[in-house]
Amino acid sequence: MLSKEKLQRISVLSKKSKSQGLTVEEAKEQTTLRKEYLDTFRTSMRETIENVRVFDPEGNEVTPEKLRQKQNKNNRLN
């Protein structure tokens, strides 16, 4: 999770970019912060998806085989 300060800085830079433009240094900072945010988001989303189990209305597990294999592989490592 990104710190509150970094998230606020992303917002500040975004607003400034729309209103008056950014300096070269600010644009680089914005790019770095956005990349860090996306990396954090993707990691979190991947971890969430890899821990999901899917059930049909009758209660039978119908988790896709590829996902089950990934979950089994992860469980062996832990």
Backbone as JSON Lines, residues from 0, in Angstrom:
{"i":0,"aa":"M","n":[0.84,-1.18,0.0],"ca":[0.0,0.0,0.0],"c":[0.89,1.24,0.0]}
{"i":1,"aa":"L","n":[0.55,2.18,-0.83],"ca":[1.29,3.43,-0.88],"c":[0.93,4.3,0.32]}
{"i":2,"aa":"S","n":[1.9,5.05,0.78],"ca":[1.65,5.92,1.93],"c":[0.67,7.03,1.56]}
{"i":3,"aa":"K","n":[0.03,7.57,2.58],"ca":[-0.91,8.66,2.38],"c":[-0.23,9.85,1.71]}
{"i":4,"aa":"E","n":[1.01,10.11,2.11],"ca":[1.75,11.25,1.58],"c":[1.99,11.08,0.07]}
{"i":5,"aa":"K","n":[2.33,9.87,-0.34],"ca":[2.58,9.62,-1.77],"c":[1.28,9.75,-2.57]}
{"i":6,"aa":"L","n":[0.18,9.24,-2.02],"ca":[-1.1,9.37,-2.71],"c":[-1.51,10.83,-2.83]}
{"i":7,"aa":"Q","n":[-1.29,11.59,-1.78],"ca":[-1.61,13.02,-1.83],"c":[-0.72,13.73,-2.85]}
{"i":8,"aa":"R","n":[0.54,13.33,-2.91],"ca":[1.46,13.97,-3.87],"c":[1.03,13.66,-5.31]}
{"i":9,"aa":"I","n":[0.58,12.44,-5.56],"ca":[0.07,12.09,-6.89],"c":[-1.1,13.01,-7.25]}
{"i":10,"aa":"S","n":[-2.0,13.24,-6.3],"ca":[-3.16,14.1,-6.55],"c":[-2.73,15.54,-6.81]}
{"i":11,"aa":"V","n":[-1.8,16.04,-6.01],"ca":[-1.31,17.41,-6.18],"c":[-0.69,17.59,-7.57]}
{"i":12,"aa":"L","n":[0.15,16.63,-7.94],"ca":[0.8,16.73,-9.25],"c":[-0.2,16.63,-10.39]}
{"i":13,"aa":"S","n":[-1.2,15.81,-10.22],"ca":[-2.23,15.66,-11.25],"c":[-3.0,16.97,-11.43]}
{"i":14,"aa":"K","n":[-3.4,17.58,-10.33],"ca":[-4.13,18.85,-10.4],"c":[-3.27,19.95,-11.01]}
{"i":15,"aa":"K","n":[-2.0,19.99,-10.6],"ca":[-1.1,21.0,-11.13],"c":[-0.87,20.78,-12.62]}
{"i":16,"aa":"S","n":[-0.77,19.54,-13.03],"ca":[-0.57,19.22,-14.44],"c":[-1.72,19.74,-15.3]}
{"i":17,"aa":"K","n":[-2.94,19.61,-14.78],"ca":[-4.13,20.05,-15.51],"c":[-4.26,21.57,-15.52]}
{"i":18,"aa":"S","n":[-3.84,22.22,-14.44],"ca":[-4.06,23.66,-14.33],"c":[-2.94,24.51,-14.92]}
{"i":19,"aa":"Q","n":[-1.7,24.16,-14.62],"ca":[-0.62,25.04,-15.09],"c":[0.55,24.3,-15.71]}
{"i":20,"aa":"G","n":[0.57,23.01,-15.65],"ca":[1.67,22.24,-16.22],"c":[2.72,21.92,-15.17]}
{"i":21,"aa":"L","n":[3.57,20.96,-15.5],"ca":[4.58,20.51,-14.56],"c":[5.98,20.83,-15.08]}
{"i":22,"aa":"T","n":[6.9,21.02,-14.14],"ca":[8.3,21.15,-14.53],"c":[8.8,19.78,-14.92]}
{"i":23,"aa":"V","n":[9.98,19.71,-15.51],"ca":[10.56,18.43,-15.91],"c":[10.74,17.52,-14.69]}
{"i":24,"aa":"E","n":[11.21,18.1,-13.58],"ca":[11.42,17.31,-12.37],"c":[10.1,16.78,-11.82]}
{"i":25,"aa":"E","n":[9.08,17.62,-11.84],"ca":[7.76,17.2,-11.34],"c":[7.17,16.11,-12.23]}
{"i":26,"aa":"A","n":[7.36,16.22,-13.54],"ca":[6.85,15.21,-14.46],"c":[7.54,13.87,-14.2]}
{"i":27,"aa":"K","n":[8.84,13.9,-13.94],"ca":[9.56,12.67,-13.63],"c":[9.06,12.08,-12.31]}
{"i":28,"aa":"E","n":[8.85,12.94,-11.33],"ca":[8.34,12.49,-10.04],"c":[6.96,11.86,-10.21]}
{"i":29,"aa":"Q","n":[6.12,12.51,-11.01],"ca":[4.77,11.99,-11.24],"c":[4.83,10.61,-11.9]}
{"i":30,"aa":"T","n":[5.7,10.47,-12.88],"ca":[5.84,9.19,-13.57],"c":[6.3,8.1,-12.61]}
{"i":31,"aa":"T","n":[7.27,8.43,-11.76],"ca":[7.78,7.47,-10.78],"c":[6.69,7.07,-9.78]}
{"i":32,"aa":"L","n":[5.96,8.05,-9.28],"ca":[4.89,7.77,-8.31],"c":[3.77,6.95,-8.94]}
{"i":33,"aa":"R","n":[3.41,7.26,-10.17],"ca":[2.36,6.5,-10.85],"c":[2.79,5.06,-11.07]}
{"i":34,"aa":"K","n":[4.04,4.87,-11.46],"ca":[4.55,3.52,-11.67],"c":[4.52,2.74,-10.35]}
{"i":35,"aa":"E","n":[4.95,3.36,-9.27],"ca":[4.93,2.71,-7.97],"c":[3.49,2.35,-7.56]}
{"i":36,"aa":"Y","n":[2.56,3.28,-7.81],"ca":[1.15,3.04,-7.49],"c":[0.61,1.84,-8.29]}
{"i":37,"aa":"L","n":[0.88,1.82,-9.59],"ca":[0.38,0.73,-10.43],"c":[1.0,-0.61,-10.05]}
{"i":38,"aa":"D","n":[2.29,-0.62,-9.73],"ca":[2.94,-1.85,-9.3],"c":[2.29,-2.38,-8.03]}
{"i":39,"aa":"T","n":[2.03,-1.49,-7.08],"ca":[1.4,-1.87,-5.82],"c":[-0.01,-2.39,-6.07]}
{"i":40,"aa":"F","n":[-0.76,-1.7,-6.91],"ca":[-2.12,-2.11,-7.23],"c":[-2.13,-3.49,-7.89]}
{"i":41,"aa":"R","n":[-1.25,-3.69,-8.87],"ca":[-1.21,-4.97,-9.58],"c":[-0.85,-6.12,-8.66]}
{"i":42,"aa":"T","n":[0.11,-5.89,-7.78],"ca":[0.5,-6.93,-6.83],"c":[-0.66,-7.3,-5.92]}
{"i":43,"aa":"S","n":[-1.33,-6.29,-5.41],"ca":[-2.47,-6.51,-4.53],"c":[-3.6,-7.25,-5.26]}
{"i":44,"aa":"M","n":[-3.89,-6.83,-6.48],"ca":[-4.95,-7.47,-7.26],"c":[-4.6,-8.92,-7.58]}
{"i":45,"aa":"R","n":[-3.35,-9.16,-7.94],"ca":[-2.91,-10.52,-8.25],"c":[-3.07,-11.42,-7.02]}
{"i":46,"aa":"E","n":[-2.65,-10.93,-5.85],"ca":[-2.78,-11.71,-4.62],"c":[-4.24,-12.0,-4.3]}
{"i":47,"aa":"T","n":[-5.1,-11.03,-4.52],"ca":[-6.53,-11.22,-4.27],"c":[-7.1,-12.28,-5.2]}
{"i":48,"aa":"I","n":[-6.83,-12.15,-6.47],"ca":[-7.37,-13.09,-7.46],"c":[-6.85,-14.5,-7.21]}
{"i":49,"aa":"E","n":[-5.57,-14.61,-6.84],"ca":[-5.0,-15.93,-6.62],"c":[-5.55,-16.62,-5.38]}
{"i":50,"aa":"N","n":[-6.29,-15.9,-4.56],"ca":[-6.89,-16.51,-3.37],"c":[-8.4,-16.68,-3.47]}
{"i":51,"aa":"V","n":[-8.96,-16.47,-4.65],"ca":[-10.4,-16.58,-4.85],"c":[-10.78,-18.02,-5.18]}
{"i":52,"aa":"R","n":[-11.88,-18.45,-4.6],"ca":[-12.48,-19.74,-4.96],"c":[-13.87,-19.44,-5.5]}
{"i":53,"aa":"V","n":[-14.24,-20.12,-6.57],"ca":[-15.52,-19.87,-7.24],"c":[-16.44,-21.07,-7.03]}
{"i":54,"aa":"F","n":[-17.7,-20.76,-6.65],"ca":[-18.7,-21.81,-6.42],"c":[-19.93,-21.54,-7.27]}
{"i":55,"aa":"D","n":[-20.54,-22.61,-7.77],"ca":[-21.78,-22.46,-8.53],"c":[-22.95,-22.4,-7.53]}
{"i":56,"aa":"P","n":[-24.18,-22.14,-8.02],"ca":[-25.33,-22.0,-7.12],"c":[-25.61,-23.23,-6.26]}
{"i":57,"aa":"E","n":[-25.18,-24.41,-6.71],"ca":[-25.39,-25.63,-5.93],"c":[-24.32,-25.83,-4.85]}
{"i":58,"aa":"G","n":[-23.32,-24.97,-4.83],"ca":[-22.27,-25.09,-3.83],"c":[-21.05,-25.87,-4.27]}
{"i":59,"aa":"N","n":[-21.0,-26.25,-5.55],"ca":[-19.85,-26.98,-6.07],"c":[-18.75,-26.0,-6.46]}
{"i":60,"aa":"E","n":[-17.53,-26.36,-6.11],"ca":[-16.43,-25.47,-6.48],"c":[-16.17,-25.58,-7.97]}
{"i":61,"aa":"V","n":[-16.13,-24.44,-8.65],"ca":[-15.89,-24.4,-10.09],"c":[-14.73,-23.44,-10.42]}
{"i":62,"aa":"T","n":[-13.79,-23.36,-9.49],"ca":[-12.63,-22.51,-9.71],"c":[-11.89,-23.01,-10.95]}
{"i":63,"aa":"P","n":[-11.52,-22.12,-11.86],"ca":[-10.79,-22.56,-13.07],"c":[-9.53,-23.35,-12.7]}
{"i":64,"aa":"E","n":[-9.25,-24.37,-13.48],"ca":[-8.12,-25.27,-13.2],"c":[-6.79,-24.52,-13.13]}
{"i":65,"aa":"K","n":[-6.6,-23.58,-14.01],"ca":[-5.34,-22.82,-14.01],"c":[-5.15,-22.09,-12.68]}
{"i":66,"aa":"L","n":[-6.23,-21.52,-12.17],"ca":[-6.17,-20.82,-10.89],"c":[-5.93,-21.8,-9.75]}
{"i":67,"aa":"R","n":[-6.57,-22.96,-9.78],"ca":[-6.36,-23.97,-8.74],"c":[-4.9,-24.43,-8.72]}
{"i":68,"aa":"Q","n":[-4.32,-24.61,-9.9],"ca":[-2.92,-25.03,-9.96],"c":[-2.01,-23.97,-9.34]}
{"i":69,"aa":"K","n":[-2.3,-22.72,-9.61],"ca":[-1.51,-21.63,-9.05],"c":[-1.66,-21.6,-7.53]}
{"i":70,"aa":"Q","n":[-2.88,-21.78,-7.04],"ca":[-3.12,-21.79,-5.6],"c":[-2.4,-22.95,-4.93]}
{"i":71,"aa":"N","n":[-2.43,-24.13,-5.55],"ca":[-1.74,-25.29,-5.0],"c":[-0.24,-25.06,-4.96]}
{"i":72,"aa":"K","n":[0.29,-24.47,-6.01],"ca":[1.72,-24.18,-6.08],"c":[2.11,-23.2,-4.95]}
{"i":73,"aa":"N","n":[1.3,-22.17,-4.76],"ca":[1.57,-21.17,-3.71],"c":[1.48,-21.79,-2.33]}
{"i":74,"aa":"N","n":[0.52,-22.68,-2.11],"ca":[0.36,-23.3,-0.8],"c":[1.53,-24.21,-0.44]}
{"i":75,"aa":"R","n":[2.12,-24.84,-1.43],"ca":[3.28,-25.7,-1.17],"c":[4.49,-24.88,-0.74]}
{"i":76,"aa":"L","n":[4.58,-23.67,-1.23],"ca":[5.73,-22.83,-0.91],"c":[5.6,-22.23,0.48]}
{"i":77,"aa":"N","n":[4.39,-22.1,1.0],"ca":[4.19,-21.46,2.31],"c":[4.39,-22.41,3.45]}
